[in-house]
Amino acid sequence: MAQHNEIEFEKEIAKYLAVHGWEYSANDTGYDKERALFPEDVLGWLADTQPDQLAKVVKSGSKDVAKQQAQVLDRIVKVLDLPLENGGGTLNLLRKGFSHLAAKFQMCVFKPESTLNAKRNADYDAVRVRVMRQVHFSTAGNQSVDLVFFVNGLPVATAELKTDFTQTVADAITQYRTSRLPKDPVSGKVQPLFTSGARALVHFAVSNDEVWMTTRLAGERTHFLPFNRGSETGGAGNPLNPQGSRTSYLWERVLQRDAWLNILGRLMYIKHESSTDPISGKTSKSATLRFPRFHQWEAVTELTAAVTTEGVGKRYLIQHSAGSGKTDSIAWTAHRMARLQVDNQKVFDSVIVVTDRNVLDAQLQDAIKQIDNDQGIVVAVDRDQAAKAGASKSGLLAKALTDGKLIIVVTIQTFPFAMQAIRENKGLKGKKFAVVADEAHS
């Protein structure tokens, strides 16, 4: 690769993805910058997987086909532009779909745990992932972003690339902060591709040596986090790669088709928070996108692979430094273990999370409710829940275990009762449990 040449770097990434399951657009022909969609893939996905529903709103042979297709696209835009807390945005649309007139559509199918449902597995195989180069995003000018990544025509990520012989990753970050804005600074026109959560979900600043990311572009206030592996000595950055760029893990591993769709389907979520002004008493709500950092993604991915290969009964340690996202990692790990199947058989009957932090219970429920259709998947066994149920904590715990609740959150004080119930309750004989212990707080 010509290290000094940004265009060659761009081509290298795009062409690698093109031979590993991605559609490849060498330019942005067909991209609709006003809607910030790639209509060909949107309509192609709907036609391939839901032709009966599409036929309800786009009448084959009608002279108004183009108008009817435009109405479908406009309906998608309307859903995308709703606030995140009201069910809008790309992540909600990918997971929940949308309705239009008499039709109801899915916008994505994520990889099923089981191979038994042939239709869902076929639909997953039909999901269109596309990388597009030099995408003209500006609704007021002719600016373009180096790479945009799409799922079924919806933009889910962007990347600005810098080669280290000419510029650094800091230059890509500066570019995002100064000229990749939700609104054009001169005309004030909305640039939908960069509206937080409404189109692209994450933005990568990429050089040959480092990757940084953000989920919210806000001009100079944009906060980027490292998306690096760590150096050979345990410091910042990435280890040397004898075969090429230190950052090749981004396109070779993270953007691998199954891995990328797994992030969108099972890891990313919208964190809802509320705060009350102590003076006015007014409550304000906020919604922020949570995208795993590399160490979080790798921990969950490698643990899943280990359990799949080695089976139950092993012990593993995940190490996180302070402030590096332990709560999210615990939530993602617990959910992954709770749903994991090998050869169409569930690996664990329940996952027990041991912690002394109320914040974990709240955040875990918030995350898992969004990535799982079963709203009752998480049960907290604490004093408050026992009081509500009119039972003891040990009684509540025994019921949760025998009922086969998928994720059970307990305190370190309650955990011995869980172990006792597992040993003594005949109804639990032969069942398999995963224990995720928040050791830093337990």
N, C-alpha and C positions, 0 to 999 in steps of 0.2 A: 504493500500500500504506500502511496506517496504521502508521507506523514504531513508534509507541509500543505497539502491540498485539501481544503475543506470539502470540496465537491467530491473528491475521491473517498473521503471518510463517509460522506452521506451515501454514496453509491455502495460502499462496502456493507454498511448496515442493511440498507434496503435489499440488496441482492442476496445477502445471507438469509434474510427473512423470506424472500421470494422462493427459495429452494427448501424452506422448512415450514410450509403450510400457509404462508401469507399470500394474499393477492398483492400485486405491486403496481403502483402507478408512478411512472417516472416523472410525471408533471401533474398539475391539478385540473386537467381537462375533466369537465363534468362536475366539479365541486361547486356547490351553491353557497357562496360566501354570505349572502343575506340571511339564509336559514342556518348556515354553518352545518350542512349535511352533505352526504354524497348520495343523491337520490337513487342512482342505479342500484346500489347495494341495499338501500332501504326497501325499495319496491321489489327487488329481486329476492330478498329474504322472505318477504311476505308471500310472494307468488310461489316460491319453492316449498314453503312449510305450511302455509295456511291459505291455500287457493280458494277454498269454499268461503272463508270469511272475506277475503279480498273481493270475490265476485259479488258480494252484497253491496259494495260501495264503488267498485270500478267495473262498469258493465262492458264486457267484451263486445267489440263490434260497434259500440256507441261512438257517435261523432264527438262526444264530450269526454273521451278517455283521458286526454291530457289535463282537462279541467278537474276531473274526478281524482286523478293522481295528485294534482296540486293540492286539492282539498285534504287528502290524506296527509301529505307533508305538512300542511299548515296546522292540522290537528296535532301532529307530533310536536311541532314548534311550540304550540300553545301549552302542551303538557311540560315540555322542557323548561319553559320560561316561568312556570309556577315556582314560588319559593320552595326551598328544600323541605322546610317544616310542614308544608302543605302537600307533600307528595310529588313535587316537581323535580326537575333535574335529570341528568343522564342516568345516574345510578338507580333511581327509583323506576325510571322508564324501562331500563334493561331487565329489572327484576320483576316488575309488576305489570308491564305492558300498558296498553291504552285501549280505550273504546272510541269508536267513531260511527255515528249514526247507529245502524243495526248490527255493526260488526265489533268483535272484541279480538284484539291482537296481542300476541307475545312479541317482544322485540329481541329476545334472546332465550336460549335454553342452555343452561350450564350443565357440565358433565354429570350425569346421574351416578349415584353411588353403585347402583346395580345395573347389570346388563339385561335384565329381564324385560324392561319396557322398550320394545323395538322402535316404536315411534319416537320416543324421547331421545333415544340414542342416535337415531337417524337425523333428527332435528339438530342435535348437538354437532354432528358431523357436517351439517349444512351451514353452520354459523360462519359468516364471512368476516375474517380479520384482514385488514388492508393497511399497508403502509404507503403513504403518498409524499412525494418530495416537492419542495418549494410551493407551498400552499399559500395563495394570495388571500389573506384573511381580512385585510382592511376594507371596510365598507365606505371609506372616505378617500383612499389612495391606492397605491400599488405595492404595499409592503407584503412580504411573504415570510413564513416561518419554515425552517429547514425540513422538519418531518412532522407529519400528523398521523396518528394511529387510530383506525376506525374499527368498530364492531358493528356489523350490519348497517353500515352507513352513518352511524353515530360517532362523532369524534370523542375519543376517550383519553387521549394523551397527545402532547406535543413535545418536540425536542429541538433545542438549539445546540448546534455542534461547533466546537472549536478544536483546531489541531494545535498541539502544544508547541510546534515550531513557529507559530505565528501569534496565537493568542492563548489565553488560559480559560479555565472554567469560570473564573471570576468575570471575564468579559461576557460570557453567555448569561450569567446572572444579571449583570448590568443591563444587558439587552432586554431581558424580560422586564426589569424594573422600570426602564425608561421608554420602551417602545412597543411592548406587548401588553397592552392595557385594555380593560373591559370597555372603556370609552375612548374614542379618538380625542386626543387633547386639544386639537384645533377646532374640529367641527362639532365635537360633543356627541357624534353618532356612536351608537352601541356597536361594539365588535364582539358578536356573540360567541365566537370560538373561545374567547378568554374570559367570559363571564363565569365566575366561580360556581362550579357544580352544575351549571346549566348546559354546558357542552363538555369541553375537555375537563377531565377529573384530576389530572396530574400533569405537571410540566417538568421536564428534565433538562437541566443544563449539563451538557456532556462534553468532555474533552477526552483525549487519549488516556489521560491519567485518572480523572475523577468524574463522579456523577453526583449532582445535587438535585434536589426536587422541592417542589412546592405544590400545594393544592389550591392556593388562593393568590391570584395576582392583584396587588393593590399598590402599584407604583413603587415609590421608594420605601414604603412600609412592608413590601413583600418579604416574607421570611422563608428562606431556603434551609433545608436540612440535608446533611450528607446522606447519600445513598451508596456508600462505599463499603468494601469488605473488611477494611483494616489492613495495615501493612504486615510484612513478614515478622516484624518485631512487636506487633501488637499496637502500633501507633495509628495515626490517621492515614487516610489514603487507601491505596490498593497494592497488592503484591505484584512483583514483576511477572509479566506474561511473555515467555520466550516465543510464543506463536504470534504475537501482535500487541494490540492495545491492552493496557491494564484493565480497561473498562469493558472488555468484550463480554463479560458475564451479563451485562445488561441485555444485549440482543441474543446471546447464545442460551441464557438460562431464564432470565426474568420474562423476556418477551417470547419464549417458547410457547407455542399456541395453548397447550393445556395449562401451563403455569400461569400465563397471562389471564386467561378466562377464569381460572381459579381465584386469582386475586380479586377480580371484579365480582365474581359470584359468591365467594365465601369469606373474603377478608375485609375489603373496604366497607366502611359504614359511615353513617352521618351521626356525629356526636351532638346530642341536644343538651343544651345547658340553659339554666335560668338563674338570674341574680336579682336581688332586691336592693334598691337604693336605701341605705339606712336613714336618710333624711326625708326623702319624699315618699318612701314606701312603695314606689313603683317597681314592678317586676318587668325585667327585659329578658327576652329569649334570644338565643343564638343557635345556629346550626353550622357545624364545621365538618369537613370531610376528613376522614382518617384513612390514610394510605400507609401500608406497612413500610417501615424502613428496612433496609436490606437484612440487617441482623435478625429482625423479627420474622421476615419472610423465610429466611434460610432456616431458622430454628423450627418453625412449624413444618416446613417442607421436609427437612431431614428427619424430624421426629416421626412424621407420618410414614416416610419411606422405611425407617427402622422398624416401626411396629408392624408394618405390612410384611416385611421380610422375616423378622425375628419372632413375631407372635407376642403373646402376653407374658407377663411375669418378669420383665426386665426393668431396670432402673436407669433413668436418664437425668442429666443435670443441664439446665439452661441457665447461663449466667448473663445477667444484665447489670449494667452500672446504674447508679441513681439517675432518674430522669430520662431513662432510655426506653420507656414504654412497657414496663412489666405488666401493667394491668391489661393492655391490649393483647400482649403475647399470651397471657393466661386465658383470656376470653377466646382467642382464636384457637389455641391448643385444645381447650375443653370442648369447643364445638366440633373441631375436627375429629377428636377421639370419639365423641358421642355419636357421630354419623358414619364413622369409618366402616366400610365393608371390604372383606377380602373373599373372592370367589362367591359373591352374592350372599355372604353371611356376615352379620354384625360382629365386630370384634369385641366390643364391650357392651354390657347391658346398661351400665350407668357410669357416669364420671363424677367423682367426688372432688370438689374444690375446697381446699382447706385454707382459710384466711381469717384475719382479724380485722379486715377493713370493710366497712360498709360501702365505701366508694366502689369497691370491686364488684359487689353484688349489683349495684345500680348500673354501673357501666357495662358489666357483663350482660345483664338483661337488655340494655339498650342496644348493644351490638348484635346480640344473637337474635333478637326479635326481627331485626332487619335482614339477616342472612338466612333465616329459617322460617318456613311456613307455620311451624308448630309454635303457637304463641305461649304455650305452657311448658316449654322445654326446660326452663330454669326454675328450681325450687330452692328458696333460702330457708334454712333451718336455724332460726334465731329466736330470741326472747319475744320479739314483736309478733312474729308469725305464729309462735306457739300460743300466745295470748289470744290472737284472733281465732285460732282453731279450737281454743279451749282444751288444749292438750299440753303434755310435757314436751320438751325438745326431743327427748329420746323417743317418745311415742310418735311425734311428727316425722322424725328421721326414719324410724322403722317402716312407717307407712309409705314414705317416699321411695325407700329401697324396694319394698315388696310390690309397689305399684309400677316399678320400672321407670321412674322419672329419669330423663336422660342426663340432666346436669343438676347435681345437688350441692349447694354451697353451705359449708359448715364452718364453725369456728374451731380453733385448736382445742378448746375445752370440750366441744361436742364430738370431735373426731373419734375418741376412744369408744364412745357409744356406737358409732358406725361400725367400727371393727368388731365390737362385741356382737352386734346384730348380725353381721355377715357370718360370724363363726357359729352362732347359736340358732338363728332362724332357719328352720327346715325349708321354708319357701325360697330361701336364697341359695340353697345348695346347688353347686354347679354353675352359678352365675359368675360372670367376669366383670371386674370393676377396674377402672383407671383412677388413680389418685393424683391430682395436681396440687402440690403443696406450695403455697406462697411463703417460702422459707425466710425471706428477708423480713417478713412481718410476723412470723409464727415461731 
